[in-house]
Amino acid sequence: MKRIVEDVSDEGLESLLGERVTLFCSAYIYTGKLTGVNETCVRLDSASIVYETGELSSGPWKDAQPLPPGAWYVQLSAVESFGILK
């Protein structure tokens, strides 16, 4: 059975604007409030870089370091997966 994925506006990252998201990237994991999305990058506010996750279902990150205050940008080409982890 084939499933066709359509390009729909307000889907994917756009639908998560305003939420605290986690971006699994090729080298690092970033988490923060998603405040912007364009064709090449996303903007995170109150961002952290995750050096050690611990068990993903167990709660807060084992080692997440806050990045400098203000906007933090991540290239979409580096993002492998994304979502909201609770």
Steps between C-alpha positions, in 0.01 A plus 500: 500500500636842404464808713568834342620784720367834384655840559243664726544842659492520879625140518824369649715759675259782414229330704729501806567876507481625858565153646812373675647260245795265479710479183711188451778615267793331332741596780299637794155517656346845549191589699320831542191703417445497123444862399584497129522276195613579145640307204850463647486521879293506816521745787499380860465726804610389850699230321718228649739247355457146631823312569343201674136399473456235765189288445273695263183397683635582848465877499752783478825465310790352693736775373358800311700823495326834434629688199562877522182708544316612188423332173682180397482378140530142374545411132218280372752298298641368831162400650432126484181494708300729726207507738372580845631281781304503823 
